[in-house]
Amino acid sequence: MTRIYALANQKGGVGKTTTAVNLGAYLAQAGARVLLVDADPQANATSSLGVDKHKMRRSVYDGLVNGVPLENIVVLSRLLRLDLVPSSPALAGAEVEMVPMERREYLLRQALHSIRARYDYILIDTPPSLGLLTLNALTAADDGVIIPVQCEYLALEGLSELLRTIDLVRNRLNPLVRVAGVVLTMYDVRTNLAQQVVEQVRKHFGDLVFQTVIPRSVRLGEAPSYGEPILTYAPGSPGAAAYEALARELKARG
């Protein structure tokens, strides 16, 4: 059975792409067949797996706007069992082009339909906004939304809008979508503020918060510039241990 999750938070810089890439890598290492869909025009997930976004002949843009089957777009990553639907700069104009299209909120869901059975997990990385690309991801995410929340001041700012959007999608577009979990990221053990944020988020979201907390890590920040997940870049680092634990926790929840 394929599990499809969107990783979303309209606030930028919260570790959303880092979580999508590294969670996918550790699920694949554990034996799952994983597809990472980069639905962000910035294409950071694509670059983080060592794929040049400027040299892609086709990208998720072609699947959404031009109807190209995703099996003709999927590329292999350097990791066994981890595939990628890459993004490209062309995706920046996709939301405008999608507006007049019929059932525009379902374009990604329809595109995934033909290949979803090939995978155990499909992870969709979304842009830091609540536009049409994110709506497409939420409509496709039958197993819910994973929300990264950084352990910094104003961590919960704006999340109410995301939660309202998820409710809207559930009521009108995809009755299966829900909050599947909240991931605490960028935790700095040296600060009282970080611990206060953890307590605040756990109080607000309860059991939806994953027990695993992702630490603030130089290695996690460096890995994308080498086109590698933390699994291969610094497998002995605290960030690697955290994402491996998060992957185990997600599998256990499933």
Helices and strands as residue ranges (DSSP letters): E 3-7, H 16-29, E 34-38, H 44-48, H 60-65, G 70-72, E 75-76, E 82-85, G 89-93, H 94-98, G 104-106, H 107-113, G 116-118, E 121-125, H 132-140, E 145-150, H 159-172, E 179-187, H 192-205, G 206-208, E 209-215, H 218-222, G 223-226, H 230-233, H 238-253
